[in-house]
């Protein structure tokens, strides 16, 4: 125990060596702790004292050199945790729920080993607080103190408690003081309270039980009393209301819930008065006062004021005690209308007093006459309340009554108002009248102010019979003469019923109409009607019912009623509707479309109607045995069903009609739904990527939807090319052999009779392959010499641009050039001796290269020998001839330009080439075939070079129209120029298209 206390102190010692000492003591406790033999292999270690918020370590320790598997910690016999990699289990912040019995177990060689059991009880740092009040039912205005009672555990006194006080919807701040004071307490402070306690810097917080505080308000003392104590009519009455309470109240006076005067605030006295200067009998009653201020409204006790009033003249009456029979006991009643109680009554017979009665609770008394007292003679009574006696009048027996009838006419009918009047000539009041029919009492009447009485009622058939009346004022009844009454009963409203019951029946069934009245004097005449048409008449002399039967047909549907008459006017029954059910006939289905041909998108109306059949009729609509919908016709007419048409709605339709008597099906009706053509798609198909003159163009037009047959029309630049029809739907094609004129925009139209649809325009560009080029050599003299400038011009007469040109010297490339306009290109050379040789050119626009004829050039060098001079002279002569020819040629070309014509090598005749990668062509122009204008001829004979110039007539209408008149009939002109040279080698054309004509 000493070690445990010392260990607990070490836990809170802030010395640096406290941890080491604690561990040594812990080990010593473990070594010295007694361990049983069954727990020798496994020990559960735990601290001895555990408080709330403590961090607790439970250690499951095995004996040295013993290995245990499946270490498990238990709490209250249930598994708490399986200790896999550690033998410790930590409770970080202990609470009361952690209390319990703990032990651990393990497995050694398939045997279970259990540790010792440790009971851990978590102790409270402080108990739950208790809320106490100096008074739980305080009076308003007093001081009330709330105390929250709790304290820290003596074993853990460290720290300090804080308190707060809570009322629903409000609470105080945390405070050190355990008290909270209301000074003063008010009525609104009533309610449920509790307090909460916590330790500073701790999460442990506890709450007390709720405490009810009911604040008692200050109840003023309000009392009322009168002066004088006994009040007599005509004197003064003073009512006094005594009040206590703050703040000062105002006083309101009341009598029987009626306010007497306005509130009057008290000044200096706690008493106030209400005066009645002259008391009347009407002033008697119950009085009370109400005191009001800003905090309360209190009603006083009640005081009853009795005004002493002299008695009025009494009234003496003779009354039977219980029954109205002829033999009975009699009683005398003496009554005053007013007078203060108690009242003394005296009864006299023939001026002799025979009875005296004192009443303190009522203003009338009864005296039963004994059999020895005679009920004949003169009686009176007196009444006295001390203010003087009063005497009643004498009582006189009634005479024989007379009964009379009062009716509106000489004849009485059921429903008339009948009045019976019974009257006597003399008799003291009150008088009791009785009315009888056939000896049976009908009514009793009491007359207190008249000597007559009446009884009224509405006649029914049972009122026929003998009537009389009696009158009695206590001296014995008197009976009138008997009078007879006969009541004539008109027929009541008849009731018409069907048999068998129900308002619906089938054709051929038998129906019985029954007409019956509940009352009415016989004989009665019955009539049956159908739609206001009389069916039959029947007279009943002994029964109030008659019937009429018939077998129904379809025409018997309608309204029926009957009438009954016994001479006082006919009465008609309520109308009954009879529906004769007719099975439906075969319905007829009609398809209604907005146009002659049903088209997708239209709304078709399916109308089904049966020519006969009782409503309601249910119509069902079908398409190829698939239900579309249903409609009910409550009036028996046909029914319709609207359908928004789609392609799949083609097929057979029928309908069914059913009114519960069997289903009838219509004949099928076929519907073909046409689909308007959609926008067609135009496709241009060529054998290659780029359309070329001479290719076969396939123009394909096709719509994605549309009912066949479909008529296709093909257009180029809005000019019709041709048309084709597709009988089964789908597209169609149109073939065209391409020329240059076929470039342009193409489109197509599709029509199946439901509207024309046009495709988008598709552009086509037709390419022209290049023709064989012509190479021309131009120099300043006939015989070229070193130093001259040579112009090489290569030009193809036809071909779509762009065109690529190659220049060759002895089959060696000199230069390449591109013409985007389609015209020829030139190359200038400053000649040297090495420039002699063969020249050629090649063109290509992507549709195949073409090679020109080879042209041989000899360049002479400068020398002083004679032969050279002679050669030079000869050459000069030849060159002069060639120069003349060239000048003539140039002059010819100039004349053509002057006349408005274009040179044959003008590039404007060829359009620009499209992208060779396109597979669909747009804007293909008309096909124009171009012919070469120039060509070079090399006969390859000896040393002579011939240049041949051709001028060929063009077939193009525009070109032919623009030629000058002198040249229209000229097919060609030839100019020859011969040049001698040492030797020339024929150049073989290269890159020539084998299909290109060689000239």
C-alpha positions, 0 to 999 in steps of 0.5 A: 500500500505504501508503494502504491501511494508513493507511486501515485505521488511520483506520477505528479512529481515534476522532478527529472528523476521521477520517471526513473524511480517510477519505473524501478518501483513498477518493476519491483511491484511486478517482481514481488506481486504474487502470481498463481501457478496457472498464471505463471506463464502469462501476466496482465499488468495494469495500474492500481488507481485509474481516474477519468482522463488518465492514460492507461497502459495494459501490458500482457507479459509472457514469462521469459523464454516462452513464446505465445501466439494469438495474444488476445485481450478480454474485457468482461469476458469479451474480446477487446483486441487481438495483440498481434505485434505488441503486448500493450493496449493503451486507453488514451483517456479513460472514462467510466465506461472503461471500468471492468474485468480485464485479462489476456490469453495466448496459445502455447503449443496448441494449449490456451494460456490465460493471465490473471484477471484485473478489475479496473474501476475508473474513478471520477475526478469529481461527482456529477453536480447537484443543483440546489435552490434556497427555495423552489417555490419563492414568492415574486420579489424575493432573493433566490440562490442556486448552488451547484454542489460538486468537488474534486476527488481527494485523491486528485485535488489538483486543479479547480472546478468551474460552474455554469447554470443553464435554463432552456434557451439561455445559460450563464458564463463559466465561473469559479463560484458555484452559486448563482443568485436572482435578486429579486426573482420574477415570475418569468424566472420560473422554469427548469434549471440545471448546472454543469461542472468541469475541471479547468483545462479538462474535457470532463464535463458533467451535468446535474439533474433538472430542478423546477422553480415555480415563482409564486406571484403576490396574490392581492387580498381583495374582499367585498362587503356591504353596508347595511347588512340587511337591505330594504327596497327604497333605502341606500346600499353601500358596497366596499371593496378592500384591496391589497397589492402593489402597484396600486390597482384600479377597482371595477364593479360587476353585477351578474357579469355586467359592468357597473361603472368605470375603473377608478384608481385608488388614491390614498386608501385601500378601500373604495365604495360603490353606492346605490342611493335608492335600492330597487327590487332589481338591485338584488343579485350577486356583486363582486369587484375586480382589482387590476394593475400591470401585474395582475387582475384579481376577482374578489369573492361574491356578495349576494344582496337580498332586497327585502320586498313586500309580497304581491297578491297571491294566486290560488290554483287547484292542481291534480298531483300526477294524472289527468284521470277523472278520479284523482287527488287534488292540491291547492297552490298559492303563489306570489310573483314577488316578495322577499323570503321567507314567506308565510302562506295560509289556506282558507275554505269558506273563510276558515283557516285549515293550513299554514306553510312557511317557505324560505326557498320559493314563492309558491307552496302546494297543499294536498287535499285529504279525502276528508277535505271537500273539493267544492266551495270557495277557497283562497289563500294569504301570503306574508313576509313580515311587511303585511299580508296579501289575499288571493282571489276566490276559485270557481269551478268550470262550466261544460266546455264546447268543442268546435272545428275550424277548417278552410272549407266544407270538405276536409282533405289530407294536408289541410290544417285543422284547429280544435277549440275547447271553450268554457263560459266560466271557471277560475284559472288556471284551467286544464283542457284535454283533446280526445279522438276516439277516446284517445288523448291527443293533447293537453293544454293549460290556460292561465289567462283565458278560458279557452284553448285550441289544438291545431294539426295537419290532416292525414287519412287516419284523422277521420273519427269522433272528437271531444274535449274536457275542461278542469280547474281542480273541481272535476273535469267537464266533457263537451259533446262529441263531434265527427270528422271525415277526411278525404285522402287524395292519391299520393305521388305514385312510384313506378318500378321495373321488374326485373329491377334495373334500368338496362335490359336486352332486346326480347326480354319481358319487362313489367311496369308497376305503379303504386301509391302509398295512400289515396281514396278508392277508386284510383285510375292508373295510366302508363306512359312512354315518352309522353305517349299513353300505353294503357289505362287500368282502374283499381278499386281495392288495391293501390297498385297496378302493373303493365307487362310487354316484350321489349324491342330496340324502340322501347328505350326511353323514359317511362312514368305513370299517373294516378287519379282518384278525382282530386287531380292526377299525380305523376310518378318520377321518370324511369329511364329504360335502356334496351341493350342492342349488340353492336353491328360490324363496325366500319373503319374509315381512314381520313388523310389530309390529301389523296396520298398519305405522306410521312408527317401527316395526321391520319384519322382512323374513324370506327363506327357501328351502325347499331348498338347500345352505348356506351361502345368501346372502340379498339384500333389495330395496326397489323394486329398490334393495338394502337389505342382505344376510345369510348363513345358514351353516346353510341356514335363512332370514335376516332383515333389520330395517328402521326404517320411514320414510314412503319405505319404502312399496312393493314388497319382494322377496329373492334367495337364492344358494348359488353354484348360481344366484340365485332371486328371491321374489315381491314383497310390498307394504308400505304404511307409515302415518304417524300424524298430527302435532299439528294446527294450528288457524287462525281466519280472519275477514274483518277484523282484529277478529271482529265479531258477524255475521261468518263465522268459518272454523275451519281444522284441518290436520296437517303429516303423517299418512296419509289419510284423516284425521278432524277434530273441532272444539271450542269450550270442549271442546264438539264443534262438528262434524267433517270428513274429509279423504280425501287428507290436508291440512286441512279447515275449518268455518264459523261465523256469529259471535254473542256466545256464540262468544267462547272457546277453540277447538281441534281433533283429528285422527285417522287411526286411529293415535292422536288428536292435539289442537291447541293452544287458540286464543282468540277474542273477538267484538266487538259494534258500538255501538247508536244512543246515547240522549241524556238531559237532566236538570235540577232543574226543568221549565223551565230558567233561566240558572244551573241545572245541566244534566246531559247523559247519553249511553248506548249500549245495546249495544257492546263496550267501550271506547266513545268518547263525543262531546257536541255543542251545535248540532253543535259538540263540547262534550266527549269521554269514554271508557267502559271499562266500556261504561256511559254517560257524563255531562256537566254544564253551568252554563246561560247564555242561550247554552246554548239550542239543539240537543244530541246525542251520538255513540258509537264502539268502533272498529266504526263511529260511531252518532249520537243523536237531537237534543234541543232545550233552551230556557233562559229568562232573568230579566225583570220584564214580565208576559209574562215572568211568564206565560211563566214560570208556564206554563213552571213548570207544564210543568216541574212536570209533567215533574218529576213524570214524572221522579220517577215514572221514577226511582221505577220504576228504583229498584223495578227495583234493589230487585227485584234487576234491573239497569238496562238501561244496566248496563255489565256486560253487555258484555265488554272489547274486545280489541286491534283489531289482532289477526287471530287471536281467543281466548276468544270468548264466546257471541253475545248480541244487545243491544237499545236500552233508551232512545231520544229522539224529536223530532217536530219539530212546533212548539215542543213537545219530546217526551221518550219513554222506552222500556222494552223486554223483553230477550231475554237469558235471564239478564236476563228471569229477573231481572226482577220479576214485575209487569213481565214482561208489560209491553212498554213504557211511554211518558211524554210531556212537552211544552215550548213554545219559540220555535223549535227546529231539527231537528238532523240526526244525525251519524256514524250507521251506515246499518245501525243501525235508526232509531227 
